[in-house]
Amino acid sequence: MKFYNVRYGFYILALLISVLLIFIPLMGDYSVNAFVSKTFISVPIVLIIAGKVLAILEKRREKRSVVKDVSINIGLTIALVLFVIN
């Protein structure tokens, strides 16, 4: 099974959620607590990490280099953890 469609579906969904996070405060006068805000911001990052995991699995199956994808995943995971605990 090719993970191509699922992977890019995750990326597109993360992009749509990010755009919604930008436009929702612009359209109304909403205030949310910090937990909800961090949850909404963390969802696109988690979707990108999941897409990169699928890319790693696909590349390992094809015996290609995965160093770049692994380093991106490590960086995003560290950034997400630091964002959540801050």
N, C-alpha and C positions, 0 to 999 in steps of 0.2 A: 504494500500500500504506500502510495506517495503521500507524504505529509505536506506537500506543496500548498494545496488548497486550505488545509486547516491552519497551517502556519501563517499564511497571508491573511486568512480570516481573523486570526488573533491580532495581527498588526493593524488591520483596518478597524476592528472593534476598539482597540486601544486608541487609535486616532480619533474616532468618533466620540468616545468618552472624554478625551482631552478637550476636544472642541466644545462639547457640551459644558464641561467645567469652566470654560472661559466665558461662554455666552449666558449661562444661567445667572451669575451675579450682575451681568450687564443689563439683563432684562427686568430684573426685579430687585427689591430691597430685602434680600434674604440674609439672615444671620444664622449660622449653624455652629454647634460646639466643635471643639478641636478633634474629638474622636471621629465624628462624621466626616469632617473635612479631610483628615488623614486617611480615612478609609476610601473616600472617593478619589483621592489622589493616588493611592497605592494600587488601585485596581488596574489602571493602564500599565503600570510598571510590571505588575505580576503577569499580565497578558503578554507583554514583550518578552519577559523571561521564559514563559511557557513556549512562545514561538521559537526562541533561540534553542531551547531544549530539543524541540522537534527538529530543528536544523542540525543540531549536533547528532541526533540519532540517525538522520538521513545521511549525513556525511560519513559517519562511522560505518554505515552499511555499505557505502560506495568506496570506502577506504581512502577518503580524502582527508586533508589536514583540518583539524577542528580547533586549532590553537586560538584563532581569532574569536570564534564563537564562545569558547570557554572563558576567555579573558573578558569578553563583553558581559557574559553572565555573572562572572565573579564581581565585576565592577558594579553592575546594576543591583546585585543582591546586597553588596556592602552599602551602597547608597540607600537602598530601601530600608535596610535595618537601621541605619543611622537616622534616617528621616522619621521612622516610626518611634524610636526610643527618645528622640529629641523633644 
